[in-house]
């Protein structure tokens, strides 16, 4: 029997509505984290199951077994994916507790109440990020040296001359030079 822990509530738990733009932003963030290899395909599948099950009133309280069934993966994979998604800052959850007639004075967990997050940048992530770096700003770019600038301008001029020669050859109907 699990004990009552912090981040647990009696009742429905938090509900955060996401409109169409919020859902699109959540999906965009999923794809961005997947491209950056911060999320695996299974973790993205779990997040998409959560997003598809989100009610209009913000209710999202699926059991791990239900998520696993819909994402076509194992329950242990779902648990690892949920922790990873929370570490990145895309979801958060609260344990939902009840006191039933069969449990007496003891609490029993019914499910988790999940909340989908769409942080704008690292400063908006609720929990500290572990072992990854999320940056909403690009690192500063070093100024090119004068030699690099001259070399780039020369390469650009050469490319421009080659393209003009090819276009002139195509217009005149002659053979196109290969450079």
N, C-alpha and C positions, 0 to 999 in steps of 0.2 A: 504494500500500500504506500504510494508516494505521500510524502509529508507536505504540509502547506509551506510554501516558499515565498520569498519576495517576488514581485512582479506577478502576483496572482490576485484574482478578483472573484467575488461572487457575482454572478449575473452574466450579462451579455458581453462585457468587455468593450474595449474601444472600437469605434467604427469610424472610418475615414472614407468618405466618398471620393471617387475619382471620376471626373467627367471624361469625355472623349479625348480631350487633349492630354489629360493626366495619364490615361491608359496608353496613348501613343508615346508619351515621354518615357513611361516605364518600359515599354517594348524597345524603344530606342536605346535606353541605358543598358538593357539586357544585351542587345546586339553589340553595343560598344564594348562592354566588359567581355563578351565572348571573343570578339576580334582581338582584344588585348590579352587573351589567354588568361583572364582572371576567373572565368567560369568555364566549366565543362558543358558538354551538350546535355548531360543528364540534369545538371543544375539549372540550365536554361529551360528544359522541359518542365521541371518542378515549378519554376517561377511562372511559366506560361499557364500551367494548370491553375495556380493561385489566381492569376489575373483573369482567367476565363470564368472562375467560380465567384468572383467578386460581385456581390449584389448591388442593386441600385442604391440601397440605403447604406452601403459600406460594410455589410455583414460578410465576414469571411472566416469561417470556423470549421474547416475540414479536418477530419482525422488523418493521421499519418497513413493509415492503410488505404483510405480513399484517394489521397494524393498519389500514393504508390501505384494504385490500380489505374488511375487516369494517366499517369506519366509513364506507365509501362516499365517500372523499375522496382527495386526492392525497398522495403521500409527503411532499412539502414542507409540506403542511398538518399532517401528523402530527408532523413535526419541530418546527414552530413551536408546536403544541399541547403537546407534551411539555415544551418549554422553559418555556412559560407555566405549566403545571401544577406544574413544579418550582419556579418562582419564587414561586408562591402557597403552596407547601408541601404539596401533596396527593400528589405522587409524588417518588420519587428513583430513581436507577438507577446501576448499576455496569457498566462494559464487561466482557464475558466474553471471555477470550483463550484460544487454543490454540496448541500447537506441533505441527504435523502432519508426516508424512513428506515431503510435497511442499514445505513451507515451510522445512525445515532448522532453523537456529537462530533464524529470524525468527518473530515472533508474528503471529497473525492474529486479528482480531476475529470471533467467531461471532455474537453478538447481545448485547443488554443484559439484565441481570437487574433488573427493575423491582420497586420496593417501594411499596405504597400506604400513604400516611400519613393519619392522622386526628387532626390536632392539636386540642387542646382550646381553645387560645387562641394569640395571637401569640407568646407566650413559648416555645411548644413547636415552632414552625416551625424546621426544621433549618438552612435557608439564609436569608440576609437577603432580605426581600421588596423587590422593585423596583417602583417607580412605582405602588404601590397601598397602601392602608392597611387593615389588618384590625384590628378592635377587638373585644375580647370584653367590653368594658364600655361602658355608655352614657355620653355626655358629661353633665356636670352640668347640671341644668335650673335656670334662673334663677327665683328666687322672684317670684311675681306681685305687682304693686303693689296697694295697697288699692283704688285706682280700678278696676283690672282685676278684682279679686275682687268688688267691688260690682256691676260691669256683668255679670259672669258669673252671679252669683246672681239678678239681675233677669231676665236672659234665660232662666234655668232656671225661674224662677217663672212667667214668661209662657208658656213651652212647656208646663209642667205644667197651667196653667189651660186652655189650648187643648185638650190631650188629654182632660182631664176633661169639657169641654163636648162634645167629639165622642162620648165614651163615653155620656154622659147622653142625647144626642140619639139614638144608636143603640138604647139600651134603651127609650126612649119611643116609637120608631118614627117620629119626625119627621125632617125634613130635617137632614142633617149639615152644620153650618156650615163654610164654607171660610175659612181664615184667610190 
